[in-house]
């Protein structure tokens, strides 16, 4: 993301204070997330005029006030999924100020740390019980030292699509060239299938990757992964080794739990 090119009056005062304290212009620019040239010009203007405010400029006047700018920022922070047009409509309904969607985006871009529209990270829906369990787990392990974490074998399965569909791919074409050669992106039906692999890692070793063919059941997890791969890895780590796996149904089946007890495997809960 490119650095901002403007500063608020408060940030200008802070910048001049830092410069007068001997902080380099580049370091001040990093603190305020702006280009170094912004701080250099601000320093030169302050030395010439004794003021940090920008000079009166010709051209179209600013359509929003600082109070309305803060309203725009507050709406974006409170409603992260709101579009620029949503915020524009709320601003008009609240202050009777009419602006364009691009003006809303410009105001958000110019705020500290720059607010820009990005694709959201997709996460699993967590219930109240899920959140409580995760908080309790973190509280239990927050003071673990590096030596304790070194005893843990972290394991998991991952599924990889052979040909993932990326909706962000674009192609340059002229009018009437929708089906022209070179403008068509060929894909297999249903994503081309996928591959599932299992693996384990610790600070001391890593297990071989195991290709899981078909559905992984509790019996298969015990016979194909726990016995030949997990147990030898835990023995190599040491007598205090701990197995970390998730709550997937194959991992918590009755057959697996029985095997874990009989093999005296320490499992992280």
N, C-alpha and C positions, 0 to 999 in steps of 0.2 A: 504494500500500500504506500503511495507517495506521501511525503510529509506535507503538513498543512502549509499554507502560504500566508495566513493571517493570524493575528493574536487579538484577544480581548484586551480592554483597558487594564484589567486586573493583571493579566499575564504580562503585559508590557511593563508594568511597574515592578513585578517580580523579577523579570529579566534584567532590568536596569539595576536593581538591587544586587543581583548576583554578579553582574559585570563589575559593579563598583567594589564588590568584595574580592575581586580578583579571579573569578571563575572564567575560564576560557569560553569564547563565543560558541564553539562547537559543543562543549559540554552543556551550556545553557540550552542550545537548540535541541539536544537529546532529551533534556528534562521536559521540555515543553512540546516535543514531537513536532518540530517545525524544521524547515531548511535552515542551515547556518547563515545563508544570505539574509534571511529575515532578521536575525539578531544583529548582524553587522550593520544593516541599514538602520535599524532601530537605535543602535549605539551612535551612529553618525548623526542621526536626527536629534538625539538628545544632547549631544555635544554642541550642535549648532544652535538649537532653539531652547534647550532646557526643558522640553516637553516630550511626553511619550505618545500623545494623541496624534493620529494621522492628520495631515493637512486636508483642508476642504478640497474635494475633488469635483471636477465637472462631470456631467453625465447624468444618467438616470438615478434618482434618489433611491435609497434603500426602502423597500416596501414594508418591511417588518421592523418592529422595535426590539430592543433587547429583552423586554418582558415577553413578547410573543415568541422570540427565539427560544427562551427558556421553556415556554409552553410546548413548543414543538419537540424539544429534547425530552421533556418529561413524558409526553405522549408516547414517544418511541421507546423509552426505557420501561414504561409501565405496560405497554402492549407491544411486545417484541414482534408479533406477527402482523401488525398493522402495516398497510401499504402507505406509500406517500400520498395517494389520493384520499385514503381514510383520514390521515392526519390533516390534510388540507381541508376536508369537510368539517372536522371538529374545530379547527382554527376559525373557519368562517362562521360556524354556528356560535362559537363562544365570544369572539372579538369583532365579528363582522368584517374581518380583513380577508380580501380575496387575493389569493396567490395561485400560482401554478404548481403542479406536482414536482416539476424540476426545481422550483424555488425551495420546496420542502427538502428535497434531496441535497441541494447545495448547503442549506443550513445544517443539516445533519452531518455532512462531510466536514464542515468547518469546526465542529465541536472538538473539545479535547479528546484525543485518541480516536477521532473520526468514526462516526457511525455509518456503516455501509451495509447494504443488503447482501447477505451471504446465504448459501444453502444451509439449513439447520442440520445439526448432527442428529441422527436417528437413534433413539435409545429405547430400552425396554420400559414398558409401563410398570411402575412400582406402586404397590399398595402400601397402606400404613404399616402392615406387618413386615413387608419387605424392607421398608426404610428403618423400622425399629431393629430388625435383625442385623442389617448392615451397620447401623450405628453401634450396636452392642459388640459386633465382631471387631470393628475398628478400635473401640475403647479397650477391648481385651488385648489387642496386639500393638497398640500405639507405642508402648515402651520397649518393644522387642529390640534387641541389639543385632548388629550385623552377624554375629556368630550364631544367633538363633535362626535367623532367616537362611543362613547357609545350610541348615539341616533340612530345608524344605525342598521337595521335588514338585515343581509346578507342572501340571499336566492338563491337556485339553484337546478336543477335536476341533477341526476347522474345515468348513466346506468351501471349496474354491470353484467358481463358475469358469468353465472352459472358455466361454465367450461372453463376457458380461455386456449388457446393453447400457450404453452411456448416452443418455438423452441430450447431453450437452455438445455432442459432435455436430459441427456445421460444415457445409460445403458451399463453395463459391460457384454460382451458376447464373446464366443469363435467362431472360424470359423465354419460356418454351423449352428449356433444357432439363425439365424435371426428371425425365427418364433417359437422359443422354448418358453414353458410356463415360465413366469416370465420375459421374454425379450420383451414382447409386451405391449405397453401402450394403454389401451382401452380408447376410447373417443367417445362421442356421435357425431352424424353428425351435422354440422353447429354450433359447439361450445356449444350445449346443451341449447341454448336460453339465455335470459337475463332478468333482472329485473330493472325497473326504479323507483327511489324514489325521493321525493322532501323533502327538509328540510330548516329550517331557524335558524339562530343563531345570538346572540348579546352578549355583555359583561354581560348582566343581565339575559338572558333567552335563551332557545332554544325551538323550536316548535317540536311537534311530527313528526316523519317521516311518510310521506304519500306515499303509494304504488300507483303509476300511472299505471293503467291497460290500455293497448292499446295506441293509439296516443293521445297526449295532444293537444287539440284545445283551442282557445281563450275562448270559452264559458265554457269549462270544467275547464280551469284555473281560471276563475272568480267564478264559482259555487262551485268547489271542494277544491280550495286552498285559493283564496283571501278572500272570505267571511267568511269561518269557521275558518281559521288558521291565515292568515296574519293580518287582521283587529284587532282581539283580541290581538295578540302579540304586534302590534303597540300601542294599547291603554294601554297595560301594561307597555310599555317602557316610555311613557309620551307624552305630547302634541306636542313636537318637534321631534317625532320619524320620521325616514326616511326609506323608503323601497329601498333596493338595489336589482335589478334583472338585467338580461342581455337582449340583444336585440333579443332573440329568437322570431320567428313569433307569437307564442301564447301570449307572454308577451306584444307585441306591436299591437295587433289587435284593431280594432275600438271599439268593445264591451268592451274590457279591459280598454282602454283609457277613455271611457265614465264612466265606473264604478269608476276608479281612481279619476276622477274629482268630481263625485257626492259624493263619500265617503270622499273627501278632504284628500286623502292620499298624503303625500309628497314623491316624488320619486326622487332618486338620478339620475341625468342625466349624 
